[in-house]
């Protein structure tokens, strides 16, 4: 895979899609390190951009931070918003 420069929204959409693929809703969560490694292969700046955008998603309450920040999951209260955002970004859900 070739690393590309992505906008902040594209990085956020990639994070949401990764969590959606993992089925990480509510108490079903995914490991932060695993997610960062996978997304870091595609996003430039060695995952720092991923960290910054993940924090924005947590502040927007679309993503839940669990276990002292070692795991993350999607907020089930924003399910329709998240799925619509992924559809608008041309992800296959």
C-alpha positions as CSV (number, residue, x, y, z in Angstrom):
1,X,0.0,0.0,0.0
2,X,1.1,3.5,-0.8
3,X,0.8,6.1,2.0
4,X,-1.2,9.1,0.8
5,X,-2.0,12.5,2.2
6,X,-5.5,12.4,3.4
7,X,-7.8,15.1,4.8
8,X,-8.8,15.1,8.4
9,X,-12.3,13.9,7.4
10,X,-10.9,11.1,5.3
11,X,-8.8,9.9,8.3
12,X,-11.8,10.1,10.6
13,X,-13.9,8.1,8.1
14,X,-11.1,5.5,7.9
15,X,-11.2,5.2,11.7
16,X,-14.9,4.8,11.8
17,X,-14.9,2.3,9.0
18,X,-12.2,0.2,10.7
19,X,-14.2,0.1,13.9
20,X,-17.4,-0.7,11.9
21,X,-15.6,-3.6,10.2
22,X,-14.5,-4.9,13.6
23,X,-18.0,-4.8,14.9
24,X,-16.8,-2.5,17.7
25,X,-20.1,-1.1,19.1
26,X,-20.6,-0.3,22.8
27,X,-19.0,-3.0,24.9
28,X,-17.5,-4.8,21.9
29,X,-14.2,-2.9,21.5
30,X,-11.0,-3.1,19.6
31,X,-7.4,-2.7,20.7
32,X,-5.9,0.7,20.1
33,X,-2.4,-0.5,19.1
34,X,-3.8,-2.9,16.5
35,X,-6.0,-0.1,15.0
36,X,-3.1,2.4,14.9
37,X,-0.8,-0.1,13.2
38,X,-3.4,-0.9,10.5
39,X,-4.3,2.7,9.8
40,X,-0.7,3.8,10.0
41,X,0.1,1.8,6.9
42,X,-2.2,4.0,4.9
43,X,-1.9,7.4,6.6
44,X,1.2,9.5,6.4
45,X,3.1,10.8,9.5
46,X,3.4,7.5,11.2
47,X,0.0,7.4,13.0
48,X,0.2,10.9,14.6
49,X,-2.5,12.1,12.3
50,X,-4.6,9.1,13.3
51,X,-4.1,9.9,17.0
52,X,-5.2,13.5,16.5
53,X,-8.3,12.5,14.5
54,X,-9.2,9.8,17.0
55,X,-9.2,12.4,19.8
56,X,-11.6,14.6,17.7
57,X,-14.0,11.6,17.2
58,X,-13.9,10.9,21.0
59,X,-14.6,14.6,21.7
60,X,-17.5,14.5,19.2
61,X,-18.7,11.4,21.1
62,X,-18.9,9.2,18.0
63,X,-16.2,6.9,19.4
64,X,-16.0,5.7,23.0
65,X,-12.7,5.4,24.9
66,X,-12.6,2.4,27.2
67,X,-10.1,0.8,29.6
68,X,-7.9,4.0,30.2
69,X,-7.7,4.6,26.4
70,X,-6.3,1.2,25.4
71,X,-9.5,0.2,23.6
72,X,-12.1,2.1,21.5
73,X,-15.5,1.4,20.2
74,X,-18.3,3.1,18.3
75,X,-21.0,4.9,20.2
76,X,-24.2,3.0,19.5
77,X,-26.3,6.2,20.1
78,X,-24.8,7.6,16.9
79,X,-25.3,4.5,14.8
80,X,-27.4,6.2,12.1
81,X,-25.0,9.2,11.9
82,X,-22.0,7.0,11.6
83,X,-23.5,4.7,8.9
84,X,-24.7,7.7,6.9
85,X,-21.2,9.3,7.1
86,X,-19.6,6.0,5.8
87,X,-22.1,5.8,3.0
88,X,-21.4,9.4,2.0
89,X,-17.7,8.6,2.0
90,X,-18.3,5.7,-0.4
91,X,-17.4,2.9,2.0
92,X,-19.3,-0.3,1.4
93,X,-21.3,-1.2,4.5
